[in-house]
Amino acid sequence: MRTLIFDTDIGVDDAFALAYAAKTQQLLGITTVFGNVAVGQAVKNARLFCEMMGIEASVYRGCSRPLALAPSAPATLHGLDGLGDAFENSHSEEAPSAVQFIIDSVRAQPHAITIVAIGPLTNIASAINQAPDIIPLVKELVIMGGAFGTDGHSGNVSPFAEFNIWKDPHAADQVLASALPVVVLPLDVTHKVLITGDEVRQLNQPVLSAICRPYLAYSLQKEGFDGMALHDTLTLSWLALPQAFTVTEAPVRVITEGISRGQTVRRLSALASREDPFAGLRPQRLCLGVDAEAVREHFFAALRA
């Protein structure tokens, strides 16, 4: 069991991941960031979800916009409020600083804290920019983001880019090019782990069933599939069941402008080149294959426990 800081722009699949984390790990705190929703809404969502699911964790307010880009509109498939518009939410948007919480926590517990980041990486980039001394003190950073083209999985917001990375490519590039020990769960694996609407209902989790209705409706309309990819939950699957993943190691960069903005790129060749954007970078662990049924079984068992 890991001690986690859970960094999220909490929407529907983020909420599934938070429920999974509460069952399998020790939550130190929840840090919110813009992405699926505005950061104030993310604070409200995290508080409401924790209250309804009986999860005890403090909530912190993080970055409200990308490091360099103009803000872009929130996602729509999660409902207007990010949690399927299923419940009234009167919680406050105000909370202590997420970035300062990350810095203080890692300094206080060196080599003990795992950060799970399932939204834009702006909070993480801001923390290591403000306090680079924490970089060697983080046990592991596990992110859901990116796409590397395995079996055609190359993007979901553009032909090249995955949503979390695309929302703040400058932050993602800083984090992935840093010396942080990163594990990446990209679309290459998250698109392979699916659950049906019937399986969601069979979890006997009324809150999860309620919040995912617009998400499932969107999937049925766009893909003809009454179900959803577990996306963000795979960060927790990695912590609980790392043997279910096929991992390769390579340095990673992110394209920050142009038509391929937000694309994650890795070194594919050992041949020398005149200009090497990967020179001196730490190889990061990239999960490019997955035993989908093992991951599904562990998720179902944990949520039903």
Stockholm file with secondary structure:
# STOCKHOLM 1.0

chainA/1-305         MRTLIFDTDIGVDDAFALAYAAKTQQLLGITTVFGNVAVGQAVKNARLFCEMMGIEASVYRGCSRPLALAPSAPATLHGLDGLGDAFENSHSEEAPSAVQFIIDSVRAQPHAITIVAIGPLTNIASAINQAPDIIPLVKELVIMGGAFGTDGHSGNVSPFAEFNIWKDPHAADQVLASALPVVVLPLDVTHKVLITGDEVRQLNQPVLSAICRPYLAYSLQKEGFDGMALHDTLTLSWLALPQAFTVTEAPVRVITEGISRGQTVRRLSALASREDPFAGLRPQRLCLGVDAEAVREHFFAALRA
#=GR chainA/1-305 SS CCEEEEEECCCHHHHHHHHHHHHHSEEEEEEECSSSSCHHHHHHHHHHHHHHHTCCCCEEECCSSCSSSCCCCCCSTTCTTSSTTCSCCCCCSCCCBHHHHHHHHHHHSTTTEEEEECSCSHHHHHHHHHCGGGGGGCSEEEEECCCCCGGGCCCSSSSSCCHHHHHCHHHHHHHHTSSSCEEEECHHHHTTCEEEHHHHHHTCCHHHHHHTHHHHHHHHHHHSCSEEECGGGHHHHHHHCGGGEEEEEECEEECCSSTTTTCEEECCCCSCCSSCTTTTCCCEEEEEEECHHHHHHHHHHHHHC
#=GC SS_cons         CCEEEEEECCCHHHHHHHHHHHHHSEEEEEEECSSSSCHHHHHHHHHHHHHHHTCCCCEEECCSSCSSSCCCCCCSTTCTTSSTTCSCCCCCSCCCBHHHHHHHHHHHSTTTEEEEECSCSHHHHHHHHHCGGGGGGCSEEEEECCCCCGGGCCCSSSSSCCHHHHHCHHHHHHHHTSSSCEEEECHHHHTTCEEEHHHHHHTCCHHHHHHTHHHHHHHHHHHSCSEEECGGGHHHHHHHCGGGEEEEEECEEECCSSTTTTCEEECCCCSCCSSCTTTTCCCEEEEEEECHHHHHHHHHHHHHC
//
